[in-house]
């Protein structure tokens, strides 16, 4: 007795059709969510960010050095022209391109270590901060402040020293922490000026094979000590839109560029995985789309069968939205149940690969992205269903 | 919207009669192609032979059909411009309609058929509805599915249902076609009382079996 109109309108509802739809959409949604979760896990930026399996891919490119041409100062240019940089930026696989700025002055570094004084000629470069894989504190420099210049060096250099130089020379091996505490002194000279500045190694990069200083320092130092115009960049760092993109590789080969810091193998595997994940997600999407059409057809059939009742109710003064509301509730409840079931499947499935992934050092990502994807798809489907119902009910008006 | 005071037909003609304006029944009609005003709280009886468009007239005014030429105005506003929301409001608050074919839901009981209308405005209490059924001699049928009632009983259920709302105009299409003289009088008295109380107008149609209400303005369709 509670709702007579509802008793009228639920006539002809086919439980079979709704269950059929729910199952189909469940399969589609479960596939999509599981694939999204899997991709996210592999892409996880939790553990050290760029050490994840599918990381953002960066390539450092330079021109191939041929013969002694450059050395003799008469060969082709080893630096990149503005046009060449613009061309790389315009490539579809390049998300952004950063330039290495080299120091156009002389640098000597001296360090007192274990009672011995080491001194060496050095080079410095700077690149925009956003390309760093490490984010050291105090990565900034104010000229004239007297604070030490923060320096990031390649992890390879430390490895080279620890396991190459120090081991063979009986020098002590040092950890990253110890290196950070060693005071460095840099002698900057050029353009008839000379100055000592303090420096400190604040981080080690596995991406950048250079000795990097903040751009603010480089700008000041180049302005103060550089003789003549600044050289154009001879190395570029390119962030790829997609790890291991074959287009990028072909382009580099075609233009004779050399790629350093190349994670070719992991890049390829990552590329392959992302393609596979995309295919799986697409399959899930197709299943969900078909399910959506099943439900839409089923709704049309139901509303067609109940057309007289719907019409008569509206003749009595029921508004189309009052009539449609009952069908909205069915659709929304079904879709919500499907979403919950699919999320449960996704969470259960991800449990199964958590352990193996942890053994290769990948921390699982939060399931939030996958859940939000599911919510978005469910909302989209529900809105589509509601639009169809509303249209069909209004069509029964006269 | 305020109460409906006038319903005007201005050169209205069912589209099915287009082209036969010079022939009966259109030629002799006092309604089609004329200018007719129904005022509240008047009482109008539209008499016609079968096939002259009585049911069409009611359906046009109620907004359930729009296959006519000319204009129909409610309080001066052309009803062809009314939105679905406006019609819904009118059907809940201003226009009561008893279609000739009654349109009861056969799977619902007599009482449920009435309640499905009454719950829109909660206009009548359950006791009032039972009293009306009782007066029409079908209180014992309240729990019976409408599909199992005789046509005369269905007609009385449909009349009670039509009265379960606030109204300015009551459109009753052949309200007593299946009732005997005694039931005709009871129905007429009930309708008379309800419309008088609500100061509502009546537009009734008939092919000859006229509802037993006095002081009708008779129009020949």
Interface residues (C-beta under 8 A of the other chain):
Chain A: X1 X4 X5 X7 X8 X11 X309 X312 X313 X314 X315 X316 X317 X318 X319 X320 X394 X397 X398
Chain B: X62 X64 X65 X66 X84 X85 X88 X91 X92 X97 X99 X103 X105 X107 X108 X112 X115 X116 X117 X119 X120 X165
